[in-house]
Protein backbone atom coordinates (compact mmCIF):
# COMPACT_ATOMS: atom_id res chain seq x y z
CA UNK A 1 0.00 0.00 0.00
CA UNK A 2 1.28 3.47 -0.86
CA UNK A 3 0.68 6.39 1.50
CA UNK A 4 1.20 9.90 0.22
CA UNK A 5 0.81 12.90 2.50
CA UNK A 6 0.70 16.55 1.53
CA UNK A 7 2.24 19.02 3.95
CA UNK A 8 1.55 22.72 4.28
CA UNK A 9 5.29 23.53 3.94
CA UNK A 10 8.25 21.79 2.37
CA UNK A 11 10.71 19.66 4.34
CA UNK A 12 12.86 20.54 6.27
CA UNK A 13 10.91 23.27 7.97
CA UNK A 14 11.89 25.43 10.93
CA UNK A 15 8.99 24.29 13.09
CA UNK A 16 9.05 20.95 14.84
CA UNK A 17 5.74 19.81 13.38
CA UNK A 18 4.27 20.45 9.96
CA UNK A 19 0.53 20.46 9.41
CA UNK A 20 -0.67 17.70 7.09
CA UNK A 21 -3.24 19.18 4.71
CA UNK A 22 -4.11 16.08 2.70
CA UNK A 23 -3.58 12.36 2.45
CA UNK A 24 -3.94 9.87 -0.39
CA UNK A 25 -4.01 6.07 -0.10
CA UNK A 26 -3.42 3.86 -3.12
CA UNK A 27 -3.09 0.11 -3.21
CA UNK A 28 -0.63 -0.97 -5.87
CA UNK A 29 0.28 -4.43 -7.04
CA UNK A 30 3.98 -5.28 -7.34
CA UNK A 31 3.72 -5.33 -11.14
CA UNK A 32 2.28 -1.79 -11.11
CA UNK A 33 5.21 -0.56 -9.02
CA UNK A 34 7.69 -2.26 -11.37
CA UNK A 35 6.02 -0.74 -14.44
CA UNK A 36 6.12 2.74 -12.91
CA UNK A 37 9.81 2.37 -12.07
CA UNK A 38 10.60 1.18 -15.61
CA UNK A 39 8.74 4.15 -17.08
CA UNK A 40 10.69 6.56 -14.89
CA UNK A 41 14.03 4.98 -15.81
CA UNK A 42 13.25 4.99 -19.54
CA UNK A 43 12.20 8.65 -19.33
CA UNK A 44 15.46 9.53 -17.57
CA UNK A 45 17.48 7.63 -20.18
CA UNK A 46 15.65 9.33 -23.04
CA UNK A 47 16.29 12.73 -21.46
CA UNK A 48 20.01 11.96 -21.06
CA UNK A 49 20.33 10.76 -24.66
CA UNK A 50 18.41 13.68 -26.19
CA UNK A 51 20.94 16.32 -25.09
CA UNK A 52 23.27 17.82 -27.71
CA UNK A 53 26.33 16.66 -25.80
CA UNK A 54 25.73 13.37 -24.03
CA UNK A 55 27.52 13.09 -20.68
CA UNK A 56 28.92 9.57 -20.98
CA UNK A 57 29.71 9.22 -17.27
CA UNK A 58 26.16 10.08 -16.22
CA UNK A 59 24.74 7.83 -18.95
CA UNK A 60 26.97 4.93 -17.88
CA UNK A 61 25.95 5.30 -14.23
CA UNK A 62 22.27 5.46 -15.17
CA UNK A 63 22.58 2.36 -17.37
CA UNK A 64 24.38 0.44 -14.63
CA UNK A 65 21.59 1.35 -12.23
CA UNK A 66 18.97 0.14 -14.72
CA UNK A 67 20.46 -3.31 -15.23
CA UNK A 68 21.84 -4.08 -11.79
CA UNK A 69 19.91 -6.51 -9.66
CA UNK A 70 18.01 -4.72 -6.93
mmCIF file of the N, C-alpha and C atoms, coordinates in Angstrom:
data_MODEL
# 
_entry.id   MODEL 
# 
loop_
_atom_site.group_PDB 
_atom_site.id 
_atom_site.type_symbol 
_atom_site.label_atom_id 
_atom_site.label_alt_id 
_atom_site.label_comp_id 
_atom_site.label_asym_id 
_atom_site.label_entity_id 
_atom_site.label_seq_id 
_atom_site.pdbx_PDB_ins_code 
_atom_site.Cartn_x 
_atom_site.Cartn_y 
_atom_site.Cartn_z 
_atom_site.occupancy 
_atom_site.B_iso_or_equiv 
_atom_site.pdbx_formal_charge 
_atom_site.auth_seq_id 
_atom_site.auth_comp_id 
_atom_site.auth_asym_id 
_atom_site.auth_atom_id 
_atom_site.pdbx_PDB_model_num 
ATOM 1   N N  . UNK A 1 1  ? 0.838  -1.157 0.000   1.00 0.00 ? 1  UNK A N  1 
ATOM 2   C CA . UNK A 1 1  ? 0.000  0.000  0.000   1.00 0.00 ? 1  UNK A CA 1 
ATOM 3   C C  . UNK A 1 1  ? 0.893  1.233  0.000   1.00 0.00 ? 1  UNK A C  1 
ATOM 4   N N  . UNK A 1 2  ? 0.514  2.243  -0.742  1.00 0.00 ? 2  UNK A N  1 
ATOM 5   C CA . UNK A 1 2  ? 1.280  3.468  -0.860  1.00 0.00 ? 2  UNK A CA 1 
ATOM 6   C C  . UNK A 1 2  ? 0.552  4.582  -0.130  1.00 0.00 ? 2  UNK A C  1 
ATOM 7   N N  . UNK A 1 3  ? 1.247  5.272  0.769   1.00 0.00 ? 3  UNK A N  1 
ATOM 8   C CA . UNK A 1 3  ? 0.683  6.385  1.504   1.00 0.00 ? 3  UNK A CA 1 
ATOM 9   C C  . UNK A 1 3  ? 1.390  7.648  1.059   1.00 0.00 ? 3  UNK A C  1 
ATOM 10  N N  . UNK A 1 4  ? 0.636  8.629  0.626   1.00 0.00 ? 4  UNK A N  1 
ATOM 11  C CA . UNK A 1 4  ? 1.200  9.903  0.219   1.00 0.00 ? 4  UNK A CA 1 
ATOM 12  C C  . UNK A 1 4  ? 0.533  10.985 1.046   1.00 0.00 ? 4  UNK A C  1 
ATOM 13  N N  . UNK A 1 5  ? 1.341  11.810 1.692   1.00 0.00 ? 5  UNK A N  1 
ATOM 14  C CA . UNK A 1 5  ? 0.811  12.901 2.503   1.00 0.00 ? 5  UNK A CA 1 
ATOM 15  C C  . UNK A 1 5  ? 1.245  14.222 1.900   1.00 0.00 ? 5  UNK A C  1 
ATOM 16  N N  . UNK A 1 6  ? 0.371  15.200 1.989   1.00 0.00 ? 6  UNK A N  1 
ATOM 17  C CA . UNK A 1 6  ? 0.702  16.545 1.530   1.00 0.00 ? 6  UNK A CA 1 
ATOM 18  C C  . UNK A 1 6  ? 0.866  17.425 2.752   1.00 0.00 ? 6  UNK A C  1 
ATOM 19  N N  . UNK A 1 7  ? 1.966  18.156 2.804   1.00 0.00 ? 7  UNK A N  1 
ATOM 20  C CA . UNK A 1 7  ? 2.239  19.017 3.945   1.00 0.00 ? 7  UNK A CA 1 
ATOM 21  C C  . UNK A 1 7  ? 2.047  20.472 3.543   1.00 0.00 ? 7  UNK A C  1 
ATOM 22  N N  . UNK A 1 8  ? 1.766  21.307 4.533   1.00 0.00 ? 8  UNK A N  1 
ATOM 23  C CA . UNK A 1 8  ? 1.550  22.722 4.277   1.00 0.00 ? 8  UNK A CA 1 
ATOM 24  C C  . UNK A 1 8  ? 2.838  23.403 3.828   1.00 0.00 ? 8  UNK A C  1 
ATOM 25  N N  . UNK A 1 9  ? 3.995  22.958 4.299   1.00 0.00 ? 9  UNK A N  1 
ATOM 26  C CA . UNK A 1 9  ? 5.290  23.528 3.942   1.00 0.00 ? 9  UNK A CA 1 
ATOM 27  C C  . UNK A 1 9  ? 6.223  22.415 3.505   1.00 0.00 ? 9  UNK A C  1 
ATOM 28  N N  . UNK A 1 10 ? 7.315  22.807 2.841   1.00 0.00 ? 10 UNK A N  1 
ATOM 29  C CA . UNK A 1 10 ? 8.253  21.794 2.375   1.00 0.00 ? 10 UNK A CA 1 
ATOM 30  C C  . UNK A 1 10 ? 9.172  21.360 3.504   1.00 0.00 ? 10 UNK A C  1 
ATOM 31  N N  . UNK A 1 11 ? 9.768  20.175 3.359   1.00 0.00 ? 11 UNK A N  1 
ATOM 32  C CA . UNK A 1 11 ? 10.712 19.655 4.338   1.00 0.00 ? 11 UNK A CA 1 
ATOM 33  C C  . UNK A 1 11 ? 12.105 20.150 3.996   1.00 0.00 ? 11 UNK A C  1 
ATOM 34  N N  . UNK A 1 12 ? 13.036 20.361 4.825   1.00 0.00 ? 12 UNK A N  1 
ATOM 35  C CA . UNK A 1 12 ? 12.861 20.537 6.267   1.00 0.00 ? 12 UNK A CA 1 
ATOM 36  C C  . UNK A 1 12 ? 12.265 21.912 6.541   1.00 0.00 ? 12 UNK A C  1 
ATOM 37  N N  . UNK A 1 13 ? 11.579 22.031 7.605   1.00 0.00 ? 13 UNK A N  1 
ATOM 38  C CA . UNK A 1 13 ? 10.912 23.266 7.968   1.00 0.00 ? 13 UNK A CA 1 
ATOM 39  C C  . UNK A 1 13 ? 11.384 23.675 9.351   1.00 0.00 ? 13 UNK A C  1 
ATOM 40  N N  . UNK A 1 14 ? 11.317 24.951 9.674   1.00 0.00 ? 14 UNK A N  1 
ATOM 41  C CA . UNK A 1 14 ? 11.886 25.428 10.929  1.00 0.00 ? 14 UNK A CA 1 
ATOM 42  C C  . UNK A 1 14 ? 11.066 25.024 12.148  1.00 0.00 ? 14 UNK A C  1 
ATOM 43  N N  . UNK A 1 15 ? 9.807  24.725 11.951  1.00 0.00 ? 15 UNK A N  1 
ATOM 44  C CA . UNK A 1 15 ? 8.992  24.285 13.086  1.00 0.00 ? 15 UNK A CA 1 
ATOM 45  C C  . UNK A 1 15 ? 9.227  22.796 13.330  1.00 0.00 ? 15 UNK A C  1 
ATOM 46  N N  . UNK A 1 16 ? 8.869  22.365 14.527  1.00 0.00 ? 16 UNK A N  1 
ATOM 47  C CA . UNK A 1 16 ? 9.055  20.951 14.836  1.00 0.00 ? 16 UNK A CA 1 
ATOM 48  C C  . UNK A 1 16 ? 8.008  20.082 14.154  1.00 0.00 ? 16 UNK A C  1 
ATOM 49  N N  . UNK A 1 17 ? 6.812  20.592 14.001  1.00 0.00 ? 17 UNK A N  1 
ATOM 50  C CA . UNK A 1 17 ? 5.743  19.809 13.383  1.00 0.00 ? 17 UNK A CA 1 
ATOM 51  C C  . UNK A 1 17 ? 5.166  20.573 12.205  1.00 0.00 ? 17 UNK A C  1 
ATOM 52  N N  . UNK A 1 18 ? 4.852  19.858 11.154  1.00 0.00 ? 18 UNK A N  1 
ATOM 53  C CA . UNK A 1 18 ? 4.269  20.450 9.958   1.00 0.00 ? 18 UNK A CA 1 
ATOM 54  C C  . UNK A 1 18 ? 2.845  19.931 9.824   1.00 0.00 ? 18 UNK A C  1 
ATOM 55  N N  . UNK A 1 19 ? 1.940  20.835 9.559   1.00 0.00 ? 19 UNK A N  1 
ATOM 56  C CA . UNK A 1 19 ? 0.533  20.456 9.414   1.00 0.00 ? 19 UNK A CA 1 
ATOM 57  C C  . UNK A 1 19 ? 0.340  19.651 8.131   1.00 0.00 ? 19 UNK A C  1 
ATOM 58  N N  . UNK A 1 20 ? -0.330 18.521 8.240   1.00 0.00 ? 20 UNK A N  1 
ATOM 59  C CA . UNK A 1 20 ? -0.668 17.700 7.086   1.00 0.00 ? 20 UNK A CA 1 
ATOM 60  C C  . UNK A 1 20 ? -2.004 18.196 6.558   1.00 0.00 ? 20 UNK A C  1 
ATOM 61  N N  . UNK A 1 21 ? -2.025 18.609 5.283   1.00 0.00 ? 21 UNK A N  1 
ATOM 62  C CA . UNK A 1 21 ? -3.243 19.182 4.712   1.00 0.00 ? 21 UNK A CA 1 
ATOM 63  C C  . UNK A 1 21 ? -4.011 18.187 3.842   1.00 0.00 ? 21 UNK A C  1 
ATOM 64  N N  . UNK A 1 22 ? -3.413 17.068 3.512   1.00 0.00 ? 22 UNK A N  1 
ATOM 65  C CA . UNK A 1 22 ? -4.110 16.078 2.703   1.00 0.00 ? 22 UNK A CA 1 
ATOM 66  C C  . UNK A 1 22 ? -3.402 14.745 2.746   1.00 0.00 ? 22 UNK A C  1 
ATOM 67  N N  . UNK A 1 23 ? -4.136 13.703 2.427   1.00 0.00 ? 23 UNK A N  1 
ATOM 68  C CA . UNK A 1 23 ? -3.577 12.360 2.453   1.00 0.00 ? 23 UNK A CA 1 
ATOM 69  C C  . UNK A 1 23 ? -4.216 11.550 1.331   1.00 0.00 ? 23 UNK A C  1 
ATOM 70  N N  . UNK A 1 24 ? -3.444 10.682 0.718   1.00 0.00 ? 24 UNK A N  1 
ATOM 71  C CA . UNK A 1 24 ? -3.937 9.867  -0.390  1.00 0.00 ? 24 UNK A CA 1 
ATOM 72  C C  . UNK A 1 24 ? -3.454 8.434  -0.196  1.00 0.00 ? 24 UNK A C  1 
ATOM 73  N N  . UNK A 1 25 ? -4.354 7.489  -0.256  1.00 0.00 ? 25 UNK A N  1 
ATOM 74  C CA . UNK A 1 25 ? -4.015 6.071  -0.102  1.00 0.00 ? 25 UNK A CA 1 
ATOM 75  C C  . UNK A 1 25 ? -4.282 5.365  -1.431  1.00 0.00 ? 25 UNK A C  1 
ATOM 76  N N  . UNK A 1 26 ? -3.275 4.641  -1.898  1.00 0.00 ? 26 UNK A N  1 
ATOM 77  C CA . UNK A 1 26 ? -3.424 3.864  -3.120  1.00 0.00 ? 26 UNK A CA 1 
ATOM 78  C C  . UNK A 1 26 ? -2.869 2.472  -2.871  1.00 0.00 ? 26 UNK A C  1 
ATOM 79  N N  . UNK A 1 27 ? -3.572 1.482  -3.331  1.00 0.00 ? 27 UNK A N  1 
ATOM 80  C CA . UNK A 1 27 ? -3.090 0.114  -3.208  1.00 0.00 ? 27 UNK A CA 1 
ATOM 81  C C  . UNK A 1 27 ? -2.568 -0.316 -4.571  1.00 0.00 ? 27 UNK A C  1 
ATOM 82  N N  . UNK A 1 28 ? -1.268 -0.600 -4.619  1.00 0.00 ? 28 UNK A N  1 
ATOM 83  C CA . UNK A 1 28 ? -0.629 -0.968 -5.871  1.00 0.00 ? 28 UNK A CA 1 
ATOM 84  C C  . UNK A 1 28 ? -0.135 -2.405 -5.807  1.00 0.00 ? 28 UNK A C  1 
ATOM 85  N N  . UNK A 1 29 ? -0.261 -3.085 -6.929  1.00 0.00 ? 29 UNK A N  1 
ATOM 86  C CA . UNK A 1 29 ? 0.281  -4.431 -7.042  1.00 0.00 ? 29 UNK A CA 1 
ATOM 87  C C  . UNK A 1 29 ? 1.768  -4.314 -7.358  1.00 0.00 ? 29 UNK A C  1 
ATOM 88  N N  . UNK A 1 30 ? 2.537  -5.341 -7.042  1.00 0.00 ? 30 UNK A N  1 
ATOM 89  C CA . UNK A 1 30 ? 3.982  -5.285 -7.335  1.00 0.00 ? 30 UNK A CA 1 
ATOM 90  C C  . UNK A 1 30 ? 4.291  -5.025 -8.807  1.00 0.00 ? 30 UNK A C  1 
ATOM 91  N N  . UNK A 1 31 ? 3.474  -5.552 -9.699  1.00 0.00 ? 31 UNK A N  1 
ATOM 92  C CA . UNK A 1 31 ? 3.722  -5.330 -11.135 1.00 0.00 ? 31 UNK A CA 1 
ATOM 93  C C  . UNK A 1 31 ? 3.496  -3.875 -11.496 1.00 0.00 ? 31 UNK A C  1 
ATOM 94  N N  . UNK A 1 32 ? 2.528  -3.209 -10.853 1.00 0.00 ? 32 UNK A N  1 
ATOM 95  C CA . UNK A 1 32 ? 2.279  -1.793 -11.112 1.00 0.00 ? 32 UNK A CA 1 
ATOM 96  C C  . UNK A 1 32 ? 3.463  -0.941 -10.666 1.00 0.00 ? 32 UNK A C  1 
ATOM 97  N N  . UNK A 1 33 ? 4.038  -1.281 -9.518  1.00 0.00 ? 33 UNK A N  1 
ATOM 98  C CA . UNK A 1 33 ? 5.206  -0.563 -9.019  1.00 0.00 ? 33 UNK A CA 1 
ATOM 99  C C  . UNK A 1 33 ? 6.380  -0.755 -9.973  1.00 0.00 ? 33 UNK A C  1 
ATOM 100 N N  . UNK A 1 34 ? 6.585  -1.970 -10.449 1.00 0.00 ? 34 UNK A N  1 
ATOM 101 C CA . UNK A 1 34 ? 7.690  -2.260 -11.368 1.00 0.00 ? 34 UNK A CA 1 
ATOM 102 C C  . UNK A 1 34 ? 7.512  -1.512 -12.687 1.00 0.00 ? 34 UNK A C  1 
ATOM 103 N N  . UNK A 1 35 ? 6.288  -1.456 -13.192 1.00 0.00 ? 35 UNK A N  1 
ATOM 104 C CA . UNK A 1 35 ? 6.019  -0.742 -14.443 1.00 0.00 ? 35 UNK A CA 1 
ATOM 105 C C  . UNK A 1 35 ? 6.299  0.742  -14.277 1.00 0.00 ? 35 UNK A C  1 
ATOM 106 N N  . UNK A 1 36 ? 5.871  1.320  -13.164 1.00 0.00 ? 36 UNK A N  1 
ATOM 107 C CA . UNK A 1 36 ? 6.118  2.739  -12.909 1.00 0.00 ? 36 UNK A CA 1 
ATOM 108 C C  . UNK A 1 36 ? 7.615  3.039  -12.830 1.00 0.00 ? 36 UNK A C  1 
ATOM 109 N N  . UNK A 1 37 ? 8.366  2.176  -12.172 1.00 0.00 ? 37 UNK A N  1 
ATOM 110 C CA . UNK A 1 37 ? 9.813  2.370  -12.072 1.00 0.00 ? 37 UNK A CA 1 
ATOM 111 C C  . UNK A 1 37 ? 10.479 2.268  -13.441 1.00 0.00 ? 37 UNK A C  1 
ATOM 112 N N  . UNK A 1 38 ? 10.037 1.323  -14.266 1.00 0.00 ? 38 UNK A N  1 
ATOM 113 C CA . UNK A 1 38 ? 10.603 1.175  -15.611 1.00 0.00 ? 38 UNK A CA 1 
ATOM 114 C C  . UNK A 1 38 ? 10.297 2.403  -16.465 1.00 0.00 ? 38 UNK A C  1 
ATOM 115 N N  . UNK A 1 39 ? 9.087  2.937  -16.327 1.00 0.00 ? 39 UNK A N  1 
ATOM 116 C CA . UNK A 1 39 ? 8.735  4.150  -17.082 1.00 0.00 ? 39 UNK A CA 1 
ATOM 117 C C  . UNK A 1 39 ? 9.612  5.320  -16.670 1.00 0.00 ? 39 UNK A C  1 
ATOM 118 N N  . UNK A 1 40 ? 9.835  5.478  -15.377 1.00 0.00 ? 40 UNK A N  1 
ATOM 119 C CA . UNK A 1 40 ? 10.686 6.559  -14.886 1.00 0.00 ? 40 UNK A CA 1 
ATOM 120 C C  . UNK A 1 40 ? 12.114 6.419  -15.408 1.00 0.00 ? 40 UNK A C  1 
ATOM 121 N N  . UNK A 1 41 ? 12.647 5.209  -15.357 1.00 0.00 ? 41 UNK A N  1 
ATOM 122 C CA . UNK A 1 41 ? 14.027 4.984  -15.808 1.00 0.00 ? 41 UNK A CA 1 
ATOM 123 C C  . UNK A 1 41 ? 14.155 5.216  -17.308 1.00 0.00 ? 41 UNK A C  1 
ATOM 124 N N  . UNK A 1 42 ? 13.169 4.780  -18.085 1.00 0.00 ? 42 UNK A N  1 
ATOM 125 C CA . UNK A 1 42 ? 13.253 4.992  -19.535 1.00 0.00 ? 42 UNK A CA 1 
ATOM 126 C C  . UNK A 1 42 ? 13.114 6.470  -19.875 1.00 0.00 ? 42 UNK A C  1 
ATOM 127 N N  . UNK A 1 43 ? 12.314 7.210  -19.119 1.00 0.00 ? 43 UNK A N  1 
ATOM 128 C CA . UNK A 1 43 ? 12.200 8.651  -19.332 1.00 0.00 ? 43 UNK A CA 1 
ATOM 129 C C  . UNK A 1 43 ? 13.520 9.345  -19.022 1.00 0.00 ? 43 UNK A C  1 
ATOM 130 N N  . UNK A 1 44 ? 14.173 8.951  -17.930 1.00 0.00 ? 44 UNK A N  1 
ATOM 131 C CA . UNK A 1 44 ? 15.464 9.531  -17.574 1.00 0.00 ? 44 UNK A CA 1 
ATOM 132 C C  . UNK A 1 44 ? 16.516 9.225  -18.637 1.00 0.00 ? 44 UNK A C  1 
ATOM 133 N N  . UNK A 1 45 ? 16.520 7.992  -19.147 1.00 0.00 ? 45 UNK A N  1 
ATOM 134 C CA . UNK A 1 45 ? 17.484 7.629  -20.185 1.00 0.00 ? 45 UNK A CA 1 
ATOM 135 C C  . UNK A 1 45 ? 17.231 8.416  -21.469 1.00 0.00 ? 45 UNK A C  1 
ATOM 136 N N  . UNK A 1 46 ? 15.975 8.574  -21.837 1.00 0.00 ? 46 UNK A N  1 
ATOM 137 C CA . UNK A 1 46 ? 15.651 9.333  -23.042 1.00 0.00 ? 46 UNK A CA 1 
ATOM 138 C C  . UNK A 1 46 ? 16.075 10.786 -22.895 1.00 0.00 ? 46 UNK A C  1 
ATOM 139 N N  . UNK A 1 47 ? 15.891 11.344 -21.706 1.00 0.00 ? 47 UNK A N  1 
ATOM 140 C CA . UNK A 1 47 ? 16.291 12.726 -21.461 1.00 0.00 ? 47 UNK A CA 1 
ATOM 141 C C  . UNK A 1 47 ? 17.810 12.873 -21.554 1.00 0.00 ? 47 UNK A C  1 
ATOM 142 N N  . UNK A 1 48 ? 18.545 11.902 -20.997 1.00 0.00 ? 48 UNK A N  1 
ATOM 143 C CA . UNK A 1 48 ? 20.006 11.956 -21.062 1.00 0.00 ? 48 UNK A CA 1 
ATOM 144 C C  . UNK A 1 48 ? 20.509 11.837 -22.501 1.00 0.00 ? 48 UNK A C  1 
ATOM 145 N N  . UNK A 1 49 ? 19.870 10.998 -23.297 1.00 0.00 ? 49 UNK A N  1 
ATOM 146 C CA . UNK A 1 49 ? 20.335 10.761 -24.661 1.00 0.00 ? 49 UNK A CA 1 
ATOM 147 C C  . UNK A 1 49 ? 19.908 11.862 -25.634 1.00 0.00 ? 49 UNK A C  1 
ATOM 148 N N  . UNK A 1 50 ? 18.909 12.663 -25.268 1.00 0.00 ? 50 UNK A N  1 
ATOM 149 C CA . UNK A 1 50 ? 18.410 13.678 -26.190 1.00 0.00 ? 50 UNK A CA 1 
ATOM 150 C C  . UNK A 1 50 ? 19.208 14.980 -26.135 1.00 0.00 ? 50 UNK A C  1 
ATOM 151 N N  . UNK A 1 51 ? 20.116 15.113 -25.185 1.00 0.00 ? 51 UNK A N  1 
ATOM 152 C CA . UNK A 1 51 ? 20.938 16.318 -25.092 1.00 0.00 ? 51 UNK A CA 1 
ATOM 153 C C  . UNK A 1 51 ? 21.900 16.396 -26.280 1.00 0.00 ? 51 UNK A C  1 
ATOM 154 N N  . UNK A 1 52 ? 22.310 17.635 -26.617 1.00 0.00 ? 52 UNK A N  1 
ATOM 155 C CA . UNK A 1 52 ? 23.269 17.821 -27.709 1.00 0.00 ? 52 UNK A CA 1 
ATOM 156 C C  . UNK A 1 52 ? 24.581 17.106 -27.416 1.00 0.00 ? 52 UNK A C  1 
ATOM 157 N N  . UNK A 1 53 ? 25.105 17.337 -26.217 1.00 0.00 ? 53 UNK A N  1 
ATOM 158 C CA . UNK A 1 53 ? 26.329 16.663 -25.801 1.00 0.00 ? 53 UNK A CA 1 
ATOM 159 C C  . UNK A 1 53 ? 25.974 15.682 -24.691 1.00 0.00 ? 53 UNK A C  1 
ATOM 160 N N  . UNK A 1 54 ? 26.083 14.405 -24.995 1.00 0.00 ? 54 UNK A N  1 
ATOM 161 C CA . UNK A 1 54 ? 25.727 13.370 -24.026 1.00 0.00 ? 54 UNK A CA 1 
ATOM 162 C C  . UNK A 1 54 ? 26.856 13.203 -23.019 1.00 0.00 ? 54 UNK A C  1 
ATOM 163 N N  . UNK A 1 55 ? 26.533 13.300 -21.741 1.00 0.00 ? 55 UNK A N  1 
ATOM 164 C CA . UNK A 1 55 ? 27.518 13.086 -20.685 1.00 0.00 ? 55 UNK A CA 1 
ATOM 165 C C  . UNK A 1 55 ? 27.653 11.577 -20.496 1.00 0.00 ? 55 UNK A C  1 
ATOM 166 N N  . UNK A 1 56 ? 28.746 11.022 -20.972 1.00 0.00 ? 56 UNK A N  1 
ATOM 167 C CA . UNK A 1 56 ? 28.920 9.572  -20.976 1.00 0.00 ? 56 UNK A CA 1 
ATOM 168 C C  . UNK A 1 56 ? 29.022 8.988  -19.570 1.00 0.00 ? 56 UNK A C  1 
ATOM 169 N N  . UNK A 1 57 ? 29.587 9.729  -18.642 1.00 0.00 ? 57 UNK A N  1 
ATOM 170 C CA . UNK A 1 57 ? 29.712 9.219  -17.268 1.00 0.00 ? 57 UNK A CA 1 
ATOM 171 C C  . UNK A 1 57 ? 28.339 9.086  -16.635 1.00 0.00 ? 57 UNK A C  1 
ATOM 172 N N  . UNK A 1 58 ? 27.515 10.119 -16.782 1.00 0.00 ? 58 UNK A N  1 
ATOM 173 C CA . UNK A 1 58 ? 26.161 10.078 -16.224 1.00 0.00 ? 58 UNK A CA 1 
ATOM 174 C C  . UNK A 1 58 ? 25.343 8.977  -16.891 1.00 0.00 ? 58 UNK A C  1 
ATOM 175 N N  . UNK A 1 59 ? 25.469 8.864  -18.217 1.00 0.00 ? 59 UNK A N  1 
ATOM 176 C CA . UNK A 1 59 ? 24.743 7.829  -18.949 1.00 0.00 ? 59 UNK A CA 1 
ATOM 177 C C  . UNK A 1 59 ? 25.174 6.435  -18.500 1.00 0.00 ? 59 UNK A C  1 
ATOM 178 N N  . UNK A 1 60 ? 26.475 6.230  -18.324 1.00 0.00 ? 60 UNK A N  1 
ATOM 179 C CA . UNK A 1 60 ? 26.970 4.930  -17.877 1.00 0.00 ? 60 UNK A CA 1 
ATOM 180 C C  . UNK A 1 60 ? 26.439 4.585  -16.492 1.00 0.00 ? 60 UNK A C  1 
ATOM 181 N N  . UNK A 1 61 ? 26.467 5.547  -15.575 1.00 0.00 ? 61 UNK A N  1 
ATOM 182 C CA . UNK A 1 61 ? 25.955 5.299  -14.231 1.00 0.00 ? 61 UNK A CA 1 
ATOM 183 C C  . UNK A 1 61 ? 24.469 4.987  -14.250 1.00 0.00 ? 61 UNK A C  1 
ATOM 184 N N  . UNK A 1 62 ? 23.719 5.700  -15.076 1.00 0.00 ? 62 UNK A N  1 
ATOM 185 C CA . UNK A 1 62 ? 22.271 5.463  -15.173 1.00 0.00 ? 62 UNK A CA 1 
ATOM 186 C C  . UNK A 1 62 ? 21.995 4.079  -15.752 1.00 0.00 ? 62 UNK A C  1 
ATOM 187 N N  . UNK A 1 63 ? 22.756 3.685  -16.777 1.00 0.00 ? 63 UNK A N  1 
ATOM 188 C CA . UNK A 1 63 ? 22.584 2.358  -17.371 1.00 0.00 ? 63 UNK A CA 1 
ATOM 189 C C  . UNK A 1 63 ? 22.937 1.253  -16.396 1.00 0.00 ? 63 UNK A C  1 
ATOM 190 N N  . UNK A 1 64 ? 23.998 1.435  -15.622 1.00 0.00 ? 64 UNK A N  1 
ATOM 191 C CA . UNK A 1 64 ? 24.375 0.437  -14.635 1.00 0.00 ? 64 UNK A CA 1 
ATOM 192 C C  . UNK A 1 64 ? 23.285 0.293  -13.573 1.00 0.00 ? 64 UNK A C  1 
ATOM 193 N N  . UNK A 1 65 ? 22.667 1.397  -13.205 1.00 0.00 ? 65 UNK A N  1 
ATOM 194 C CA . UNK A 1 65 ? 21.585 1.349  -12.232 1.00 0.00 ? 65 UNK A CA 1 
ATOM 195 C C  . UNK A 1 65 ? 20.348 0.672  -12.771 1.00 0.00 ? 65 UNK A C  1 
ATOM 196 N N  . UNK A 1 66 ? 20.152 0.755  -14.098 1.00 0.00 ? 66 UNK A N  1 
ATOM 197 C CA . UNK A 1 66 ? 18.969 0.141  -14.722 1.00 0.00 ? 66 UNK A CA 1 
ATOM 198 C C  . UNK A 1 66 ? 19.087 -1.379 -14.797 1.00 0.00 ? 66 UNK A C  1 
ATOM 199 N N  . UNK A 1 67 ? 20.307 -1.876 -15.015 1.00 0.00 ? 67 UNK A N  1 
ATOM 200 C CA . UNK A 1 67 ? 20.456 -3.310 -15.235 1.00 0.00 ? 67 UNK A CA 1 
ATOM 201 C C  . UNK A 1 67 ? 20.945 -4.077 -14.018 1.00 0.00 ? 67 UNK A C  1 
ATOM 202 N N  . UNK A 1 68 ? 21.361 -3.367 -12.987 1.00 0.00 ? 68 UNK A N  1 
ATOM 203 C CA . UNK A 1 68 ? 21.844 -4.080 -11.792 1.00 0.00 ? 68 UNK A CA 1 
ATOM 204 C C  . UNK A 1 68 ? 20.668 -4.694 -11.030 1.00 0.00 ? 68 UNK A C  1 
ATOM 205 N N  . UNK A 1 69 ? 20.939 -5.804 -10.408 1.00 0.00 ? 69 UNK A N  1 
ATOM 206 C CA . UNK A 1 69 ? 19.907 -6.505 -9.655  1.00 0.00 ? 69 UNK A CA 1 
ATOM 207 C C  . UNK A 1 69 ? 19.637 -5.735 -8.375  1.00 0.00 ? 69 UNK A C  1 
ATOM 208 N N  . UNK A 1 70 ? 18.368 -5.481 -8.136  1.00 0.00 ? 70 UNK A N  1 
ATOM 209 C CA . UNK A 1 70 ? 18.008 -4.718 -6.927  1.00 0.00 ? 70 UNK A CA 1 
ATOM 210 C C  . UNK A 1 70 ? 17.235 -5.596 -5.989  1.00 0.00 ? 70 UNK A C  1 
# 
